[in-house]
Amino acid sequence: MRHIIVYRDRLFAKSEVAFLRRQYAGFTRLAPLWSGRRLEPGPLPEGFTLGPQLGGLGGLAFKLAGRVPDLAAFQALKPLCIHAQFGRGGALALPLAEALGVPLIVTFHGSEVDKQSHYRTWPVPSLFRLRLARLQARGAAFICISENARQRLLARGFPAAKTHALPIGTDVISPAPREYPGEGIVFAGRFAEMKGIPILLDAIRILRAEGFSAPCTLIGDGPLRPAIARAAAGIAGLTMPGWLGQADLRAAMAGARVLCVPSIILPGGESEGLPSVAVEAMGLGVPVVASDEARTEGLVCDGETGLIVPARQPRALATALGALLSSPGQAAQMGAAAQAHVRRNFCAATQSRALEALLLDICGVRP
């Protein structure tokens, strides 16, 4: 097998491990080695193999000046290409790809496509902005996890001929529809402003006032957890278990009536990519209620695989959630349609094999 270097500046954020792993789960000809500047303490997540790292003072020189520390270690691997995660990762990895003389492929996860700080020119240009023209010209390919993200990237001046849409998908797709429609509401994700959790809390309060007692579980952690915990105090039937392992997370989603994705687009342009938690829940047969700013285009089909509501409107969110809570038949029908949709279009193994084939093609390696 040929090595490729996968670059992610921070290895590994808990919220990213699952979807990062799924991208390479179907590879049979390429072996990913992970490299970055900041390695999190603790055991390496299962399924990841580290390559040379770029930390310490050498990592600072790499970031600011593009000087690659221990270049010989990278050269010894004879990597076929560099696959960078996120747009900023592509800008950071560009000097490494140039030093090795190999193609650079960048996956944009959607959240960063319109992030204004990436395009900042004043008072000091961002690193992404400084290297943007060079990245667009020298990057071999730019992969977006949705067609929506691809269109937004094209509007930023990225060349259409080198830009592709390829969702990541899920490796959890139940073989048959659920036997029962589940109970309660689940949110799963990082506790950050973009996720719109306060809007969900307001919607739950409305549901409680209307007599709905279905449980609500907020799964995850993050910088806003203390504030969310304070805001959620007094809401009956609401629990916050923190981060859950994959098995426990999937069990929690599989037992829910509905997954809620109330995300918003921040004033600085940061937004969701294609929410992987929504793909996974749908693969388990769970319908999704999402805001129209959650970037679920092509995934959640309004009225078929879930419901779409206006962002930042707790009343509209409560109405949609209440509709599925009070109609198990409708929830079961939408869940079955969601599962079938994901099985057809978002199978992780299929998407991973497509990614490997694309990387091989870009690098000129034929079957």
C-alpha positions as CSV (number, residue, x, y, z in Angstrom):
1,M,0.0,0.0,0.0
2,R,1.1,3.6,-0.7
3,H,1.2,6.1,2.1
4,I,-0.6,9.4,2.1
5,I,-0.1,12.1,4.7
6,V,-3.4,13.3,6.2
7,Y,-2.9,16.8,7.7
8,R,-5.1,18.1,10.6
9,D,-3.7,20.9,12.6
10,R,-5.1,19.6,15.9
11,L,-5.1,15.8,16.5
12,F,-7.7,14.7,17.6
13,A,-10.7,16.7,18.8
14,K,-13.3,14.4,20.3
15,S,-16.0,15.9,18.1
16,E,-14.0,15.1,15.0
17,V,-12.7,11.5,15.5
18,A,-15.7,9.7,14.1
19,F,-16.1,11.6,10.9
20,L,-12.4,11.8,10.3
21,R,-12.1,8.0,10.7
22,R,-15.0,7.2,8.3
23,Q,-13.3,9.0,5.4
24,Y,-10.7,6.2,5.2
25,A,-12.6,3.2,6.4
26,G,-13.0,1.7,2.9
27,F,-9.4,2.3,1.7
28,T,-7.6,-0.8,0.3
29,R,-4.8,0.8,-1.6
30,L,-3.8,3.8,0.4
31,A,-2.6,3.9,4.0
32,P,-3.2,7.2,5.8
33,L,-0.6,8.6,8.2
34,W,-1.8,11.5,10.3
35,S,0.3,14.6,10.9
36,G,-0.4,17.9,12.6
37,R,1.0,20.6,14.9
38,R,-0.9,19.9,18.1
39,L,-1.3,16.4,19.4
40,E,-3.9,16.0,22.2
41,P,-2.8,14.2,25.3
42,G,-4.1,10.7,26.0
43,P,-4.3,7.5,24.0
44,L,-4.4,7.6,20.2
45,P,-8.0,6.9,18.9
46,E,-8.4,3.5,17.5
47,G,-7.9,3.3,13.8
48,F,-5.4,6.1,13.5
49,T,-1.7,5.8,12.7
50,L,0.6,8.8,13.3
51,G,3.1,10.0,10.8
52,P,5.8,12.6,11.5
53,Q,4.6,15.5,13.5
54,L,5.1,19.3,13.2
55,G,4.9,20.5,16.8
56,G,7.0,22.7,19.1
57,L,9.1,25.5,17.8
58,G,9.5,23.7,14.5
59,G,5.7,23.7,14.2
60,L,5.6,27.5,14.7
61,A,8.2,28.0,11.9
62,F,6.1,25.6,9.8
63,K,3.0,27.7,10.4
64,L,4.5,31.1,9.9
65,A,7.2,30.6,7.3
66,G,6.3,27.2,5.7
67,R,9.6,25.6,6.9
68,V,9.1,21.9,7.3
69,P,10.9,20.4,10.3
70,D,12.4,17.0,9.8
71,L,11.5,17.0,6.1
72,A,13.6,13.8,5.7
73,A,11.1,11.8,7.8
74,F,8.3,12.8,5.4
75,Q,10.4,12.1,2.3
76,A,11.3,8.6,3.7
77,L,7.6,7.7,3.6
78,K,7.4,8.5,-0.1
79,P,3.8,9.7,0.3
80,L,1.6,9.7,-2.8
81,C,-0.1,13.0,-1.8
82,I,-1.2,15.2,1.1
83,H,-4.8,15.2,2.1
84,A,-5.6,18.2,4.3
85,Q,-8.6,18.4,6.5
86,F,-10.5,21.8,6.5
87,G,-9.6,24.8,4.4
88,R,-7.1,26.3,6.9
89,G,-5.5,22.9,7.1
90,G,-5.0,23.1,3.3
91,A,-3.3,26.5,3.6
92,L,-1.0,25.2,6.4
93,A,-0.2,22.0,4.5
94,L,0.6,23.7,1.2
95,P,4.4,24.2,2.0
96,L,4.7,20.5,3.0
97,A,3.1,19.4,-0.3
98,E,5.4,21.8,-2.2
99,A,8.5,20.6,-0.3
100,L,7.6,16.9,-1.1
101,G,6.6,17.7,-4.6
102,V,3.3,15.8,-4.2
103,P,-0.3,16.8,-5.0
104,L,-2.3,18.6,-2.2
105,I,-6.0,17.7,-1.9
106,V,-8.1,19.6,0.6
107,T,-11.4,18.6,2.1
108,F,-13.6,21.5,3.1
109,H,-16.1,20.4,5.7
110,G,-18.5,23.3,5.0
111,S,-18.2,25.1,8.4
112,E,-15.2,27.1,7.3
113,V,-16.2,27.9,3.7
114,D,-17.7,31.3,4.6
115,K,-15.9,31.9,7.9
116,Q,-15.0,35.6,7.6
117,S,-11.9,35.4,9.8
118,H,-10.4,33.1,7.2
119,Y,-10.7,35.9,4.6
120,R,-9.6,38.7,6.9
121,T,-7.3,41.3,5.4
122,W,-7.3,43.9,8.2
123,P,-5.6,44.7,10.5
124,V,-3.4,41.6,9.7
125,P,-4.3,39.2,6.9
126,S,-5.1,35.7,8.1
127,L,-2.7,32.9,7.1
128,F,-5.5,31.4,5.0
129,R,-6.0,34.7,3.2
130,L,-2.2,35.1,2.6
131,R,-2.0,31.7,1.0
132,L,-5.4,31.7,-0.7
133,A,-4.4,32.5,-4.3
134,R,-1.5,30.1,-4.1
135,L,-3.7,27.4,-2.6
136,Q,-6.3,27.9,-5.4
137,A,-3.6,27.7,-8.1
138,R,-1.4,24.9,-6.7
139,G,-4.0,22.7,-4.9
140,A,-4.7,19.6,-7.0
141,A,-8.3,19.2,-5.8
142,F,-10.8,20.6,-3.4
143,I,-13.4,18.3,-2.0
144,C,-16.6,19.5,-0.3
145,I,-18.8,17.3,1.8
146,S,-22.0,18.7,0.1
147,E,-23.0,20.3,-3.1
148,N,-24.1,23.3,-1.2
149,A,-20.6,23.8,0.2
150,R,-19.2,23.3,-3.2
151,Q,-21.3,26.0,-4.7
152,R,-20.2,28.4,-1.9
153,L,-16.6,27.5,-2.5
154,L,-16.9,28.2,-6.2
155,A,-18.4,31.6,-5.3
156,R,-15.1,32.2,-3.4
157,G,-13.1,31.8,-6.6
158,F,-12.0,28.2,-6.4
159,P,-11.7,26.6,-9.8
160,A,-14.7,24.5,-10.8
161,A,-12.6,21.9,-12.6
162,K,-10.7,21.0,-9.4
163,T,-13.7,21.2,-7.0
164,H,-15.8,18.1,-6.1
165,A,-18.7,17.3,-3.9
166,L,-18.4,14.1,-1.9
167,P,-20.3,13.5,1.3
168,I,-18.6,11.4,4.1
169,G,-21.6,9.3,5.0
170,T,-22.2,7.0,8.0
171,D,-21.1,3.5,8.8
172,V,-24.2,2.9,10.9
173,I,-27.2,2.0,8.7
174,S,-29.7,-0.4,10.2
175,P,-30.6,-3.3,7.9
176,A,-34.4,-2.8,8.5
177,P,-36.7,0.0,9.7
178,R,-37.2,0.5,13.4
179,E,-39.9,-1.6,15.0
180,Y,-41.1,1.3,17.1
181,P,-40.7,5.1,16.6
182,G,-38.7,5.8,19.8
183,E,-39.3,8.4,22.5
184,G,-38.1,11.9,23.2
185,I,-35.8,14.4,21.6
186,V,-32.0,14.1,21.3
187,F,-29.4,16.7,20.4
188,A,-25.8,15.6,19.9
189,G,-22.9,17.9,19.2
190,R,-20.4,20.4,20.5
191,F,-21.8,22.9,22.9
192,A,-20.9,26.0,20.8
193,E,-22.8,29.0,19.6
194,M,-23.2,27.7,16.1
195,K,-25.2,24.7,17.3
196,G,-28.2,26.8,18.4
197,I,-28.8,25.0,21.7
198,P,-30.5,27.9,23.5
199,I,-33.2,27.9,20.7
200,L,-33.9,24.3,21.4
201,L,-34.2,25.0,25.2
202,D,-36.8,27.7,24.5
203,A,-38.6,25.2,22.2
204,I,-38.6,22.6,25.0
205,R,-40.1,25.2,27.4
206,I,-42.9,25.9,24.9
207,L,-43.5,22.1,24.6
208,R,-43.6,21.7,28.4
209,A,-46.1,24.6,28.7
210,E,-48.3,22.8,26.1
211,G,-48.2,19.5,28.1
212,F,-45.5,17.6,26.3
213,S,-43.4,15.6,28.8
214,A,-41.2,13.6,26.4
215,P,-37.6,13.5,27.6
216,C,-34.9,15.7,26.0
217,T,-31.2,14.6,26.0
218,L,-28.4,17.0,25.2
219,I,-25.3,14.9,24.4
220,G,-21.9,16.5,24.1
221,D,-19.7,19.1,25.7
222,G,-17.9,22.3,24.8
223,P,-17.2,25.9,25.8
224,L,-20.9,26.7,26.4
225,R,-21.7,23.8,28.6
226,P,-21.8,25.8,31.9
227,A,-24.0,28.4,30.3
228,I,-26.3,25.8,28.8
229,A,-26.5,24.0,32.1
230,R,-27.6,27.2,33.8
231,A,-30.1,28.0,31.1
232,A,-31.5,24.4,31.2
233,A,-32.0,24.4,35.0
234,G,-35.6,23.8,35.9
235,I,-36.6,22.2,32.6
236,A,-38.2,18.9,33.6
237,G,-37.1,15.8,31.8
238,L,-33.9,17.3,30.4
239,T,-30.6,15.6,30.8
240,M,-27.0,16.4,29.8
241,P,-24.8,13.3,30.0
242,G,-21.7,14.8,28.4
243,W,-19.7,13.1,25.7
244,L,-20.7,9.5,25.0
245,G,-18.8,6.8,23.3
246,Q,-20.0,5.8,19.9
247,A,-22.0,2.8,21.1
248,D,-23.8,4.8,23.8
249,L,-24.4,7.7,21.4
250,R,-25.9,5.4,18.8
251,A,-28.1,3.7,21.4
252,A,-29.3,7.1,22.6
253,M,-30.2,8.2,19.1
254,A,-31.8,4.9,18.1
255,G,-34.1,5.2,21.1
256,A,-35.2,8.7,20.3
257,R,-38.3,9.8,18.5
258,V,-36.4,12.6,16.7
259,L,-33.0,14.2,16.4
260,C,-32.9,18.0,16.6
261,V,-30.3,20.1,14.7
262,P,-31.2,23.7,15.5
263,S,-27.9,25.2,14.2
264,I,-27.5,28.8,13.0
265,I,-25.1,30.7,10.8
266,L,-23.0,33.0,12.9
267,P,-22.5,36.7,11.9
268,G,-18.9,35.8,11.0
269,G,-20.1,33.3,8.5
270,E,-19.3,30.1,10.4
271,S,-21.9,27.4,9.9
272,E,-22.4,23.7,9.9
273,G,-21.0,21.5,7.1
274,L,-23.2,18.5,6.5
275,P,-24.0,17.5,10.1
276,S,-22.6,14.0,10.5
277,V,-24.9,13.4,13.5
278,A,-27.9,13.9,11.3
279,V,-26.6,11.4,8.8
280,E,-26.0,8.8,11.5
281,A,-29.4,9.3,13.2
282,M,-31.1,8.9,9.8
283,G,-29.2,5.7,9.1
284,L,-30.7,4.4,12.4
285,G,-34.2,5.3,11.2
286,V,-34.6,8.5,13.2
287,P,-36.2,11.5,11.5
288,V,-34.5,14.9,11.9
289,V,-35.9,18.3,12.7
290,A,-33.4,20.8,11.5
291,S,-33.2,24.6,11.0
292,D,-32.9,26.0,7.5
293,E,-29.4,27.2,8.5
294,A,-28.2,23.7,9.5
295,R,-26.8,23.0,6.0
296,T,-28.8,19.7,5.6
297,E,-29.6,20.3,1.9
298,G,-29.6,17.0,0.1
299,L,-30.0,15.1,3.4
300,V,-33.1,16.2,5.2
301,C,-36.0,16.4,2.7
302,D,-38.7,18.5,4.3
303,G,-41.9,16.5,5.0
304,E,-40.2,13.2,3.8
305,T,-37.2,12.4,5.9
306,G,-37.7,15.0,8.5
307,L,-38.8,18.6,9.0
308,I,-37.1,21.9,8.2
309,V,-38.0,25.0,10.3
310,P,-36.9,28.6,10.2
311,A,-33.7,29.2,12.2
312,R,-33.8,31.1,15.5
313,Q,-37.6,30.6,15.9
314,P,-38.3,28.5,19.0
315,R,-42.1,28.5,18.3
316,A,-41.6,27.0,14.8
317,L,-39.1,24.4,16.2
318,A,-41.5,23.5,19.0
319,T,-44.4,23.0,16.5
320,A,-42.3,20.7,14.4
321,L,-41.0,18.7,17.4
322,G,-44.5,18.5,18.8
323,A,-45.9,17.2,15.5
324,L,-43.6,14.2,15.6
325,L,-43.9,13.6,19.3
326,S,-47.7,13.5,19.0
327,S,-47.7,11.3,15.8
328,P,-45.6,8.1,16.2
329,G,-46.9,6.9,12.8
330,Q,-45.6,10.0,11.0
331,A,-42.3,9.7,12.9
332,A,-42.0,6.1,11.9
333,Q,-42.8,6.8,8.3
334,M,-40.2,9.6,8.1
335,G,-37.7,7.5,9.9
336,A,-38.0,4.7,7.4
337,A,-37.7,7.2,4.5
338,A,-34.6,8.7,6.1
339,Q,-33.0,5.3,6.5
340,A,-33.6,4.4,2.9
341,H,-32.3,7.8,1.7
342,V,-29.1,7.4,3.7
343,R,-28.6,3.8,2.6
344,R,-28.8,5.0,-1.1
345,N,-26.7,8.1,-0.8
346,F,-24.6,8.3,2.4
347,C,-23.0,4.8,3.0
348,A,-19.6,5.5,4.5
349,A,-17.9,2.5,2.9
350,T,-19.1,3.6,-0.6
351,Q,-18.1,7.2,0.0
352,S,-14.7,6.2,1.4
353,R,-14.0,4.0,-1.7
354,A,-15.0,6.9,-3.9
355,L,-12.6,9.2,-2.0
356,E,-9.7,6.7,-2.4
357,A,-10.5,6.4,-6.2
358,L,-10.5,10.2,-6.5
359,L,-7.2,10.5,-4.7
360,L,-5.6,7.8,-6.9
361,D,-7.0,9.4,-10.0
362,I,-5.7,12.8,-9.1
363,C,-2.3,11.3,-8.4
364,G,-2.3,9.6,-11.8
365,V,-2.5,6.1,-10.4
366,R,-4.6,3.8,-12.5
367,P,-6.3,0.5,-11.5
